[in-house]
Amino acid sequence: MRNKYIWILFWSVAVISALGQEKKDRPQPFFTREQAPHLELVLPNPPELTDALFFNDWTQYRHGISVRDTERGELAVKDASFNGASLLRRFSPAVGLELTKETHPELWLLFARLHMTEQQAGASAKAHFKRVRPYQQYKEPSGVPGHERSTDFTSYPSGHTHAAWLVGLALASIAPEHTAEIMKIAYDIGQSRVIVGFHYQSDVDMGRLAGSITFARVSAEPEFQKQLQKARKEYLKYKNSH
């Protein structure tokens, strides 16, 4: 019996240690939720269903549904899968290079950490506004049904847009000669959220503003500047060798 308890204790310690190491290895945000700017103090309230401004949200939502069966709709579905590696792949055409986690580990880490930072920066606003998503409002299927949650009332502002804009601004500072191409892709990622019915147009518009605010805030972090310089050095070295 004593050996049994020792065995259980051993495995418990091993599991706790492994979980701790996994958390340590996971990309961390550049600042915490407590250190993030309160975006709800900046962003206007989202349009109510009876507001004239909501008409644009509704028409863009219907337009999104109309293009889901097109090539643009297929791209919107792909844009729903969101992490450091997918962002590298998505922005590759903008800089004319194949960006991967293997070829650009520092850039991947920058993107992944910015994605985590966006989650900290957008949390208070999403919790404050509690806006229902279009597919919830209209009880219609979205373009990515596997992502749907019946009680996920976090439509405003758009997190995907927030993160894409934030990453785009960082990448544009690394490759300024491709700023227009980079930000066009960041813009399109936001519009993809309207097409799949996960966000209203106003969610996306404010997601871009949120991305700009978060970029200004994170730029003051020494750890961000350090990672940005590593990614820039890596990018330039790879670019000059190809």
N, C-alpha and C positions, 0 to 999 in steps of 0.2 A: 504494500500500500504506500509505504514511504517513497519507493522508487517511482510510483505512479505520480505522486504529487510533485516530485522533483522534475519529472519529464514534462508535466503540464506547465510548471513554472519556467522551465527552459524554453519551451515553445512560445509561451506568452511574452517572455522577454525578447525572443527573436522576432516575433511579429511586430511588437511595439517598435523595436529598433529599425525594422525594415520600413514601417510606415513613416517613421521619423526621417529616414534617409530619403524616401520617395518624396516627401514634402520639401526637403532641402534641395533635391535635384530639380524640382518643378520650377519653371520660370516664375519669378516673383514680381509683383507690380513695383513701380518706382516710388509710389507713395501709398499710404493706407487710406481707407475710407474716411477716417477722421481728419486726415491732412488734405483731402480733396476739396475743391471749391464747391460750394452748395449751388449747383446749377439751377435749382428751383427758384433761387433768388434773382436769376438773370432771365430765364426763359419765360415767355408769356404763357398764360393758361392755354391749353389746346382748345380749338374751336368746339363749342357745344353743337349738338345735332341741329339746333334751331338757328345757329349763327350763319350769316351769309358766307363767311369764310369756309364753312364746312362743305359748301357746294363743290369747291375745288378738290377737297379730300374725296368726296364721293365720286366725282367724275374721273379722277385719276385712278381710283380703285376699280371702277368699271372698265377703264382703258386697260389696266393691268390684266384683268381677266381676259380681255379680248386678244391679248398677245401671248398668252401662256402656251399655246400650241405652236408657236413659232420658234425660230432659232434663238431669238432674244429671250423667250420664255424658258428655254432649256438652260440658257446661261444663268438666268435668275435662280433657277433651282440649284445649280452648281454653286452659286454665290452664297447659298444658305449654309453650306458647310464651311466653317470658319475657324482657322487656327493659323499658327505661324507658318506652317508649310504651305497651306492653301493660299495664304497672302503672298508668299514668295512667288508661287506659280502664277497667280493672277496678275501681279505687277511686272512679271518678266517681259512681256511684249513692250511695255512702256520704255524700258531701258535697252531693249534689243539684246538681252542676254538671258540665258536660262538660269534662273535663280533657284537653287535647291538648298535644303538643309545641309547636304553633304558639301556642296561647293561654297556655301556662304553661311557657315554656322554662327558667326557673329551677327549677321544681318537677321538670321532666323531668330536668334535670341532677342534682338532688339524688337522685332515684330511681336514675338510672343509676349514679352514683358509689357509692351504697349497695349496689347489686347487685354492683359490682366489689369493694367492701369485704368483702362476705359471702364472696366467693370466696377472698380472702386469709385471712379469719378461720376459715373452715371447712376449709381445706386440710390442716392438720396432723392434725386429728381423723379426716378421711376416710382419709388415708394410714395412720394408726395402726390404725384398726379394720378397714379393708379388708372391709367386710361386703358379701356378694353381695346383689343386688336380688331381689325376689320372683319376677319373671319368669325370672331366671336360675336361681334355686333350683328352681323347679318346671318349668322348660323349657316354659312356656306363653306364648302371645303376650300382650304388654301392650296397653294401650289406645292407645299411640302407637308403633307398630312402627318408624316412621322414626327414632326417638330411641334405639333399642336398640343396645347395644354388648356384645359377648360377654365382654369382659375389663374392663368398667368396674365394678370392685368398690368403689363409693363410696356405698353406700346410707345409711350412718350417720355423722352425722346428715343429714337431708334439707336440701339446699341451697336448693331452691325455698321450703321452709317457713321456713328461716332468713332468707332475703332478704325474703319477704313479711311476716314478723313485724317485722323490722327497719324496713322501709319503713312498715308500719302504725304503729309507735310514733312514727316521725318525723312522719308525717302527722297523727297524733292530737295531737301537740304544736303543730301549726300550726292545726288545727281541733278544739280540745278539746271543743266542743259536739257533735261527731259521733264521739267516741271509741268508743262501743259499736258503731256501724255500721261504722266503719273496721276495728276489730279482729275483727268477725264475718267480714268479707271476708278478712282475713289468715288467720283460722282456716280458712275454707273452702278457700283456696288450698292449704293444707297437706293437708287431707283429699282434695283432688283427686289428690294424689300416691299416696294409698292406692288410690283408685278405679282409676287407670290401671295399677296394679301395679308402679310404679317404686320404691315405698317401703313398708316395714312401718309399722304404727302407731307403734311405738316410735321409728322413725327420725324421724317427724313430730313426736312429742311432744318429743323432744330437740332437734329443729330450732327449736321455739318457745323452748326454754330458751336455745339458742345465740343466737337473735335478741335476746333480752333482755340477754345478756352482751355481745354485740357493740354493742348500743345504748349500754350503760353505758360501754364502752371508747371508742367513737367520739365520744361526747358531750364527751370531754376534749380533742378535737382542735379548735383554733381555726379551721381551715379548714372543718370541718363546721359549726360554729356560724355562721360567716360565710355559708355557702351556705344554711343553714336560715333565717337571717334574710331573705335575699334571696327565698327561696321563700315565706316567710310574708307578706312585704310584697306580693309579686306576687299571692298568693292573696286577700288581704284587699281589694286594689284591684279585682280582677276580681269578687269576690263582691259588693262594695258597688255595683258598676256594673251588676249584673244582678238 
